[in-house]
């Protein structure tokens, strides 16, 4: 799970792309009006996204599931 602010001036806003490309089943959320600290800039939206992710993340991974 990655939550990024599109107005971040510390981390490039497109830094989510390698995360999405490199981690199977990764979820990425972008907050368009947030900066480097989306949890402070958009606390309600951040909390809703995180809560939804945690509620939906009850899948069980099996050994070897991500082996090439």
Biopython code that builds the backbone (N, CA, C, O; Angstrom):
import numpy as np
from Bio.PDB.StructureBuilder import StructureBuilder

atoms = [
    (1, "UNK", "N", (0.840, -1.165, 0.000)),
    (1, "UNK", "CA", (0.000, 0.000, 0.000)),
    (1, "UNK", "C", (0.888, 1.231, 0.000)),
    (1, "UNK", "O", (1.795, 1.353, 0.823)),
    (2, "UNK", "N", (0.629, 2.120, -0.904)),
    (2, "UNK", "CA", (1.320, 3.408, -0.942)),
    (2, "UNK", "C", (0.295, 4.511, -1.084)),
    (2, "UNK", "O", (-0.595, 4.432, -1.931)),
    (3, "UNK", "N", (0.414, 5.532, -0.267)),
    (3, "UNK", "CA", (-0.469, 6.687, -0.356)),
    (3, "UNK", "C", (0.424, 7.892, -0.621)),
    (3, "UNK", "O", (1.283, 8.232, 0.192)),
    (4, "UNK", "N", (0.217, 8.525, -1.750)),
    (4, "UNK", "CA", (1.082, 9.603, -2.195)),
    (4, "UNK", "C", (0.311, 10.899, -2.372)),
    (4, "UNK", "O", (-0.864, 10.896, -2.741)),
    (5, "UNK", "N", (0.988, 12.005, -2.104)),
    (5, "UNK", "CA", (0.436, 13.320, -2.373)),
    (5, "UNK", "C", (0.971, 13.846, -3.692)),
    (5, "UNK", "O", (2.185, 13.891, -3.891)),
    (6, "UNK", "N", (0.089, 14.244, -4.596)),
    (6, "UNK", "CA", (0.504, 14.735, -5.906)),
    (6, "UNK", "C", (1.252, 16.065, -5.831)),
    (6, "UNK", "O", (1.949, 16.432, -6.777)),
    (7, "UNK", "N", (1.119, 16.779, -4.739)),
    (7, "UNK", "CA", (1.788, 18.076, -4.593)),
    (7, "UNK", "C", (3.061, 17.970, -3.748)),
    (7, "UNK", "O", (3.555, 18.974, -3.235)),
    (8, "UNK", "N", (3.585, 16.761, -3.608)),
    (8, "UNK", "CA", (4.800, 16.523, -2.829)),
    (8, "UNK", "C", (5.986, 17.175, -3.531)),
    (8, "UNK", "O", (6.197, 16.955, -4.723)),
    (9, "UNK", "N", (6.761, 17.978, -2.801)),
    (9, "UNK", "CA", (7.948, 18.604, -3.377)),
    (9, "UNK", "C", (9.225, 17.913, -2.893)),
    (9, "UNK", "O", (10.324, 18.315, -3.275)),
    (10, "UNK", "N", (9.094, 16.883, -2.061)),
    (10, "UNK", "CA", (10.250, 16.128, -1.564)),
    (10, "UNK", "C", (10.426, 14.846, -2.379)),
    (10, "UNK", "O", (11.526, 14.550, -2.845)),
    (11, "UNK", "N", (9.362, 14.103, -2.547)),
    (11, "UNK", "CA", (9.367, 12.871, -3.335)),
    (11, "UNK", "C", (8.587, 13.155, -4.612)),
    (11, "UNK", "O", (7.487, 13.705, -4.566)),
    (12, "UNK", "N", (9.155, 12.782, -5.740)),
    (12, "UNK", "CA", (8.473, 13.026, -7.013)),
    (12, "UNK", "C", (7.107, 12.336, -7.002)),
    (12, "UNK", "O", (7.011, 11.167, -6.626)),
    (13, "UNK", "N", (6.063, 13.036, -7.405)),
    (13, "UNK", "CA", (4.710, 12.464, -7.364)),
    (13, "UNK", "C", (4.542, 11.163, -8.143)),
    (13, "UNK", "O", (3.625, 10.391, -7.859)),
    (14, "UNK", "N", (5.406, 10.910, -9.113)),
    (14, "UNK", "CA", (5.278, 9.667, -9.877)),
    (14, "UNK", "C", (6.118, 8.528, -9.298)),
    (14, "UNK", "O", (6.286, 7.494, -9.944)),
    (15, "UNK", "N", (6.645, 8.710, -8.091)),
    (15, "UNK", "CA", (7.438, 7.672, -7.446)),
    (15, "UNK", "C", (6.609, 6.425, -7.151)),
    (15, "UNK", "O", (7.160, 5.360, -6.873)),
    (16, "UNK", "N", (5.315, 6.557, -7.210)),
    (16, "UNK", "CA", (4.443, 5.401, -6.995)),
    (16, "UNK", "C", (4.574, 4.377, -8.122)),
    (16, "UNK", "O", (4.272, 3.201, -7.920)),
    (17, "UNK", "N", (5.014, 4.799, -9.291)),
    (17, "UNK", "CA", (5.074, 3.882, -10.435)),
    (17, "UNK", "C", (5.973, 2.669, -10.188)),
    (17, "UNK", "O", (5.547, 1.544, -10.449)),
    (18, "UNK", "N", (7.217, 2.857, -9.688)),
    (18, "UNK", "CA", (8.047, 1.665, -9.413)),
    (18, "UNK", "C", (7.430, 0.740, -8.362)),
    (18, "UNK", "O", (7.575, -0.480, -8.441)),
    (19, "UNK", "N", (6.754, 1.317, -7.397)),
    (19, "UNK", "CA", (6.089, 0.493, -6.382)),
    (19, "UNK", "C", (5.036, -0.384, -7.046)),
    (19, "UNK", "O", (4.983, -1.592, -6.816)),
    (20, "UNK", "N", (4.216, 0.226, -7.854)),
    (20, "UNK", "CA", (3.140, -0.493, -8.534)),
    (20, "UNK", "C", (3.699, -1.549, -9.488)),
    (20, "UNK", "O", (3.166, -2.654, -9.594)),
    (21, "UNK", "N", (4.788, -1.187, -10.184)),
    (21, "UNK", "CA", (5.393, -2.125, -11.142)),
    (21, "UNK", "C", (6.136, -3.266, -10.459)),
    (21, "UNK", "O", (6.195, -4.372, -10.996)),
    (22, "UNK", "N", (6.709, -3.010, -9.274)),
    (22, "UNK", "CA", (7.573, -3.991, -8.643)),
    (22, "UNK", "C", (6.942, -4.895, -7.607)),
    (22, "UNK", "O", (7.546, -5.892, -7.212)),
    (23, "UNK", "N", (5.747, -4.570, -7.161)),
    (23, "UNK", "CA", (5.124, -5.374, -6.110)),
    (23, "UNK", "C", (3.767, -5.893, -6.587)),
    (23, "UNK", "O", (2.833, -5.113, -6.776)),
    (24, "UNK", "N", (3.661, -7.189, -6.777)),
    (24, "UNK", "CA", (2.376, -7.757, -7.189)),
    (24, "UNK", "C", (1.282, -7.440, -6.164)),
    (24, "UNK", "O", (1.526, -7.451, -4.957)),
    (25, "UNK", "N", (0.122, -7.168, -6.642)),
    (25, "UNK", "CA", (-1.063, -6.891, -5.824)),
    (25, "UNK", "C", (-0.946, -5.594, -5.012)),
    (25, "UNK", "O", (-1.709, -5.374, -4.071)),
    (26, "UNK", "N", (0.005, -4.749, -5.381)),
    (26, "UNK", "CA", (0.185, -3.482, -4.662)),
    (26, "UNK", "C", (-1.000, -2.546, -4.937)),
    (26, "UNK", "O", (-1.544, -2.509, -6.041)),
    (27, "UNK", "N", (-1.370, -1.814, -3.929)),
    (27, "UNK", "CA", (-2.417, -0.807, -4.080)),
    (27, "UNK", "C", (-1.786, 0.568, -3.887)),
    (27, "UNK", "O", (-1.058, 0.797, -2.921)),
    (28, "UNK", "N", (-2.068, 1.471, -4.806)),
    (28, "UNK", "CA", (-1.545, 2.833, -4.745)),
    (28, "UNK", "C", (-2.719, 3.805, -4.779)),
    (28, "UNK", "O", (-3.622, 3.692, -5.608)),
    (29, "UNK", "N", (-2.681, 4.753, -3.863)),
    (29, "UNK", "CA", (-3.681, 5.818, -3.823)),
    (29, "UNK", "C", (-2.960, 7.151, -3.919)),
    (29, "UNK", "O", (-1.923, 7.351, -3.287)),
    (30, "UNK", "N", (-3.508, 8.059, -4.707)),
    (30, "UNK", "CA", (-2.923, 9.387, -4.863)),
    (30, "UNK", "C", (-3.926, 10.430, -4.396)),
    (30, "UNK", "O", (-5.086, 10.438, -4.809)),
    (31, "UNK", "N", (-3.446, 11.308, -3.524)),
    (31, "UNK", "CA", (-4.277, 12.402, -3.036)),
    (31, "UNK", "C", (-3.843, 13.662, -3.780)),
    (31, "UNK", "O", (-2.723, 14.142, -3.601)),
    (32, "UNK", "N", (-4.721, 14.184, -4.601)),
    (32, "UNK", "CA", (-4.371, 15.247, -5.539)),
    (32, "UNK", "C", (-4.024, 16.577, -4.881)),
    (32, "UNK", "O", (-3.275, 17.364, -5.460)),
    (33, "UNK", "N", (-4.543, 16.846, -3.697)),
    (33, "UNK", "CA", (-4.254, 18.134, -3.057)),
    (33, "UNK", "C", (-3.276, 18.005, -1.887)),
    (33, "UNK", "O", (-3.007, 18.986, -1.195)),
    (34, "UNK", "N", (-2.751, 16.814, -1.667)),
    (34, "UNK", "CA", (-1.825, 16.597, -0.548)),
    (34, "UNK", "C", (-0.385, 16.754, -0.999)),
    (34, "UNK", "O", (-0.057, 16.582, -2.173)),
    (35, "UNK", "N", (0.471, 17.088, -0.031)),
    (35, "UNK", "CA", (1.898, 17.198, -0.273)),
    (35, "UNK", "C", (2.640, 15.998, 0.279)),
    (35, "UNK", "O", (2.187, 14.861, 0.146)),
    (36, "UNK", "N", (3.797, 16.255, 0.907)),
    (36, "UNK", "CA", (4.667, 15.190, 1.397)),
    (36, "UNK", "C", (4.062, 14.394, 2.561)),
    (36, "UNK", "O", (4.415, 13.234, 2.773)),
    (37, "UNK", "N", (3.166, 15.014, 3.302)),
    (37, "UNK", "CA", (2.533, 14.339, 4.435)),
    (37, "UNK", "C", (1.024, 14.236, 4.208)),
    (37, "UNK", "O", (0.259, 15.003, 4.793)),
    (38, "UNK", "N", (0.588, 13.292, 3.364)),
    (38, "UNK", "CA", (-0.835, 13.189, 3.065)),
    (38, "UNK", "C", (-1.690, 12.921, 4.300)),
    (38, "UNK", "O", (-2.864, 13.289, 4.343)),
    (39, "UNK", "N", (-1.086, 12.270, 5.316)),
    (39, "UNK", "CA", (-1.848, 11.983, 6.534)),
    (39, "UNK", "C", (-2.144, 13.252, 7.325)),
    (39, "UNK", "O", (-3.075, 13.279, 8.130)),
    (40, "UNK", "N", (-1.357, 14.305, 7.100)),
    (40, "UNK", "CA", (-1.604, 15.598, 7.755)),
    (40, "UNK", "C", (-2.385, 16.544, 6.852)),
    (40, "UNK", "O", (-3.230, 17.306, 7.321)),
    (41, "UNK", "N", (-2.094, 16.488, 5.546)),
    (41, "UNK", "CA", (-2.761, 17.388, 4.604)),
    (41, "UNK", "C", (-4.215, 17.003, 4.363)),
    (41, "UNK", "O", (-5.073, 17.873, 4.222)),
    (42, "UNK", "N", (-4.488, 15.730, 4.318)),
    (42, "UNK", "CA", (-5.834, 15.215, 4.056)),
    (42, "UNK", "C", (-6.149, 14.086, 5.042)),
    (42, "UNK", "O", (-6.321, 12.940, 4.626)),
    (43, "UNK", "N", (-6.228, 14.392, 6.343)),
    (43, "UNK", "CA", (-6.343, 13.323, 7.347)),
    (43, "UNK", "C", (-7.585, 12.449, 7.196)),
    (43, "UNK", "O", (-7.508, 11.234, 7.375)),
    (44, "UNK", "N", (-8.704, 13.040, 6.875)),
    (44, "UNK", "CA", (-9.939, 12.255, 6.751)),
    (44, "UNK", "C", (-9.856, 11.295, 5.568)),
    (44, "UNK", "O", (-10.177, 10.113, 5.693)),
    (45, "UNK", "N", (-9.424, 11.811, 4.423)),
    (45, "UNK", "CA", (-9.305, 10.967, 3.237)),
    (45, "UNK", "C", (-8.247, 9.882, 3.453)),
    (45, "UNK", "O", (-8.456, 8.731, 3.071)),
    (46, "UNK", "N", (-7.118, 10.241, 4.058)),
    (46, "UNK", "CA", (-6.065, 9.271, 4.359)),
    (46, "UNK", "C", (-6.599, 8.152, 5.247)),
    (46, "UNK", "O", (-6.357, 6.973, 4.992)),
    (47, "UNK", "N", (-7.324, 8.537, 6.287)),
    (47, "UNK", "CA", (-7.872, 7.545, 7.217)),
    (47, "UNK", "C", (-8.868, 6.621, 6.522)),
    (47, "UNK", "O", (-8.871, 5.415, 6.771)),
    (48, "UNK", "N", (-9.699, 7.167, 5.667)),
    (48, "UNK", "CA", (-10.677, 6.345, 4.942)),
    (48, "UNK", "C", (-9.985, 5.347, 4.021)),
    (48, "UNK", "O", (-10.375, 4.181, 3.951)),
    (49, "UNK", "N", (-8.961, 5.809, 3.318)),
    (49, "UNK", "CA", (-8.217, 4.925, 2.412)),
    (49, "UNK", "C", (-7.528, 3.815, 3.199)),
    (49, "UNK", "O", (-7.617, 2.642, 2.836)),
    (50, "UNK", "N", (-6.848, 4.184, 4.264)),
    (50, "UNK", "CA", (-6.134, 3.194, 5.075)),
    (50, "UNK", "C", (-7.106, 2.199, 5.709)),
    (50, "UNK", "O", (-6.851, 0.995, 5.711)),
    (51, "UNK", "N", (-8.195, 2.691, 6.236)),
    (51, "UNK", "CA", (-9.197, 1.822, 6.863)),
    (51, "UNK", "C", (-9.755, 0.839, 5.834)),
    (51, "UNK", "O", (-9.893, -0.351, 6.120)),
    (52, "UNK", "N", (-10.072, 1.331, 4.654)),
    (52, "UNK", "CA", (-10.596, 0.467, 3.593)),
    (52, "UNK", "C", (-9.568, -0.600, 3.209)),
    (52, "UNK", "O", (-9.913, -1.765, 3.011)),
    (53, "UNK", "N", (-8.305, -0.188, 3.107)),
    (53, "UNK", "CA", (-7.245, -1.134, 2.764)),
    (53, "UNK", "C", (-7.112, -2.223, 3.824)),
    (53, "UNK", "O", (-7.041, -3.408, 3.497)),
    (54, "UNK", "N", (-7.080, -1.824, 5.082)),
    (54, "UNK", "CA", (-6.928, -2.802, 6.164)),
    (54, "UNK", "C", (-8.135, -3.734, 6.250)),
    (54, "UNK", "O", (-7.984, -4.922, 6.534)),
    (55, "UNK", "N", (-9.322, -3.201, 6.008)),
    (55, "UNK", "CA", (-10.521, -4.041, 6.025)),
    (55, "UNK", "C", (-10.525, -5.055, 4.882)),
    (55, "UNK", "O", (-11.044, -6.161, 5.033)),
    (56, "UNK", "N", (-9.947, -4.681, 3.743)),
    (56, "UNK", "CA", (-9.989, -5.560, 2.576)),
    (56, "UNK", "C", (-8.758, -6.449, 2.457)),
    (56, "UNK", "O", (-8.672, -7.254, 1.530)),
    (57, "UNK", "N", (-7.821, -6.322, 3.358)),
    (57, "UNK", "CA", (-6.560, -7.059, 3.267)),
    (57, "UNK", "C", (-6.556, -8.313, 4.119)),
    (57, "UNK", "O", (-5.597, -8.562, 4.849)),
    (58, "UNK", "N", (-7.586, -9.086, 4.039)),
    (58, "UNK", "CA", (-7.641, -10.304, 4.838)),
    (58, "UNK", "C", (-7.363, -11.539, 4.000)),
    (58, "UNK", "O", (-7.772, -12.642, 4.361)),
    (59, "UNK", "N", (-6.665, -11.359, 2.873)),
    (59, "UNK", "CA", (-6.314, -12.509, 2.055)),
    (59, "UNK", "C", (-5.095, -13.195, 2.647)),
    (59, "UNK", "O", (-4.248, -12.555, 3.271)),
    (60, "UNK", "N", (-5.018, -14.481, 2.448)),
    (60, "UNK", "CA", (-3.896, -15.252, 2.948)),
    (60, "UNK", "C", (-2.960, -15.556, 1.786)),
    (60, "UNK", "O", (-3.386, -16.070, 0.752)),
    (61, "UNK", "N", (-1.691, -15.238, 1.961)),
    (61, "UNK", "CA", (-0.705, -15.548, 0.950)),
    (61, "UNK", "C", (-0.213, -16.982, 1.157)),
    (61, "UNK", "O", (-0.023, -17.432, 2.287)),
    (62, "UNK", "N", (-0.015, -17.671, 0.065)),
    (62, "UNK", "CA", (0.473, -19.042, 0.142)),
    (62, "UNK", "C", (1.960, -19.060, -0.216)),
    (62, "UNK", "O", (2.420, -18.210, -0.978)),
    (63, "UNK", "N", (2.705, -20.008, 0.320)),
    (63, "UNK", "CA", (4.138, -20.108, -0.005)),
    (63, "UNK", "C", (4.338, -20.221, -1.507)),
    (63, "UNK", "O", (3.662, -21.001, -2.178)),
    (64, "UNK", "N", (5.283, -19.427, -2.035)),
    (64, "UNK", "CA", (5.585, -19.482, -3.454)),
    (64, "UNK", "C", (4.651, -18.680, -4.336)),
    (64, "UNK", "O", (4.791, -18.702, -5.559)),
    (65, "UNK", "N", (3.699, -17.969, -3.741)),
    (65, "UNK", "CA", (2.704, -17.257, -4.547)),
    (65, "UNK", "C", (3.365, -16.240, -5.481)),
    (65, "UNK", "O", (2.861, -16.007, -6.580)),
    (66, "UNK", "N", (4.472, -15.635, -5.072)),
    (66, "UNK", "CA", (5.095, -14.604, -5.885)),
    (66, "UNK", "C", (6.380, -15.077, -6.563)),
    (66, "UNK", "O", (7.120, -14.268, -7.121)),
    (67, "UNK", "N", (6.644, -16.370, -6.518)),
    (67, "UNK", "CA", (7.830, -16.889, -7.208)),
    (67, "UNK", "C", (7.636, -16.762, -8.721)),
    (67, "UNK", "O", (6.559, -17.032, -9.252)),
    (68, "UNK", "N", (8.711, -16.343, -9.399)),
    (68, "UNK", "CA", (8.684, -16.084, -10.834)),
    (68, "UNK", "C", (8.391, -17.250, -11.664)),
    (68, "UNK", "O", (8.345, -17.138, -12.890)),
]
sb = StructureBuilder()
sb.init_structure("model")
sb.init_model(0)
sb.init_chain("A")
sb.init_seg("    ")
for serial, (resi, resn, name, xyz) in enumerate(atoms, 1):
    if name == "N":
        sb.init_residue(resn, " ", resi, " ")
    sb.init_atom(name, np.array(xyz, "f"), 0.0, 1.0, " ", f" {name:<3s}", serial, name[0])
structure = sb.get_structure()
